[in-house]
Amino acid sequence: MHLMVINASPRVKKYSNTDKILTKFLEGYSVSGNTYEQYEISARSSWDKIRAAYDTNDNILIAIPLYVECIPGLLMEFLETLSPKTGGKMSFILQSGFAEGVQLRCGEEYLKKLPSMLGMEYGGTLVKGNNFSIRLTEGKEQDSQTQPYRTMGEVFGRDGSFFSEECSKFTGPEAFPLPVRLLVGLMFRTGAKKAFTEAAASWGGTRPLDFRPYQ
Ligand SMILES: Cc1cc2nc3c(=O)[nH]c(=O)nc-3n(C[C@H](O)[C@H](O)[C@H](O)COP(=O)(O)O)c2cc1C
């Protein structure tokens, strides 16, 4: 089964969490002999090529990071340039920073409707959060976060969709219990804040994370 894959992150490939997720996912997808071609929405100069591939492929996967509760504006801009097709299947990976499944459900609802607007069948959405730090890690630490997507790639290679029980369970908890939510809040003010501050400094950032230049 051949798959056209679009990384819908506005971040360039090198810094994109979605890219690291796709690498593992497509490893799994390929084990049974499946093939794919991959494109990046962040490379605006390649949009003509992506449109041409969309026109000729009938099995399309769009991998999307959640940006402000829904799909990134850059993907929206690209989608508006597509012409509806007459058939084929469109499936999605929707991934985010915050870990609870409930955070991604609004975006998922939109994705359920999108394929029919483009004349295609819906192949389901693999929904998963807790991906903030993938690009801040390397080697084994990064692998431990992305490896589970390999299994999902195998499942998608087998089923051609994300409707199985395995895919639903992959999301993890829909919402954390109150004590965990309080703990996460505390972490964002302490350990996580320190880690993000260090990451920003390592990229040359000199201002505090909550710096407000327009105030
Ligand atoms: C501008 C912006 C908005 C974001 N909005 C959300 C959000 O609403 N909910 C969430 O859980 N994560 C949010 N995130 C986190 C991203 O979904 C997450 O880090 C994702 O893995 C980024 O993938 P990428 O590096 O491929 O773009 C946001 C990140 C950015 C940069």
PDBQT file of the ligand as one rigid body, heavy atoms in Angstrom, charges set to zero:
ROOT
HETATM    1  C1  LIG A 301       1.989  28.382  18.609  1.00  0.00    +0.000 C 
HETATM    2  C2  LIG A 301       1.794  27.069  19.311  1.00  0.00    +0.000 A 
HETATM    3  C3  LIG A 301       0.531  26.730  19.781  1.00  0.00    +0.000 A 
HETATM    4  C4  LIG A 301       0.322  25.510  20.442  1.00  0.00    +0.000 A 
HETATM    5  N1  LIG A 301      -0.926  25.208  20.922  1.00  0.00    +0.000 NA
HETATM    6  C5  LIG A 301      -1.122  24.051  21.612  1.00  0.00    +0.000 A 
HETATM    7  C6  LIG A 301      -2.398  23.752  22.165  1.00  0.00    +0.000 A 
HETATM    8  O1  LIG A 301      -3.386  24.488  22.022  1.00  0.00    +0.000 OA
HETATM    9  N2  LIG A 301      -2.531  22.606  22.881  1.00  0.00    +0.000 N 
HETATM   10  C7  LIG A 301      -1.485  21.738  23.070  1.00  0.00    +0.000 A 
HETATM   11  O2  LIG A 301      -1.675  20.727  23.731  1.00  0.00    +0.000 OA
HETATM   12  N3  LIG A 301      -0.267  21.995  22.526  1.00  0.00    +0.000 NA
HETATM   13  C8  LIG A 301      -0.062  23.122  21.811  1.00  0.00    +0.000 A 
HETATM   14  N4  LIG A 301       1.185  23.394  21.276  1.00  0.00    +0.000 N 
HETATM   15  C9  LIG A 301       2.265  22.395  21.396  1.00  0.00    +0.000 C 
HETATM   16  C10 LIG A 301       2.457  21.603  20.093  1.00  0.00    +0.000 C 
HETATM   17  O3  LIG A 301       1.243  20.982  19.681  1.00  0.00    +0.000 OA
HETATM   18  C11 LIG A 301       3.475  20.478  20.320  1.00  0.00    +0.000 C 
HETATM   19  O4  LIG A 301       4.676  20.997  20.857  1.00  0.00    +0.000 OA
HETATM   20  C12 LIG A 301       3.763  19.721  19.041  1.00  0.00    +0.000 C 
HETATM   21  O5  LIG A 301       4.456  18.543  19.354  1.00  0.00    +0.000 OA
HETATM   22  C13 LIG A 301       4.572  20.582  18.050  1.00  0.00    +0.000 C 
HETATM   23  O6  LIG A 301       4.854  19.831  16.889  1.00  0.00    +0.000 OA
HETATM   24  P1  LIG A 301       5.810  20.444  15.765  1.00  0.00    +0.000 P 
HETATM   25  O7  LIG A 301       7.144  20.666  16.423  1.00  0.00    +0.000 OA
HETATM   26  O8  LIG A 301       5.886  19.401  14.690  1.00  0.00    +0.000 OA
HETATM   27  O9  LIG A 301       5.176  21.700  15.292  1.00  0.00    +0.000 OA
HETATM   28  C14 LIG A 301       1.407  24.595  20.620  1.00  0.00    +0.000 A 
HETATM   29  C15 LIG A 301       2.684  24.960  20.131  1.00  0.00    +0.000 A 
HETATM   30  C16 LIG A 301       2.878  26.180  19.488  1.00  0.00    +0.000 A 
HETATM   31  C17 LIG A 301       4.255  26.534  18.996  1.00  0.00    +0.000 C 
ENDROOT
TORSDOF 0
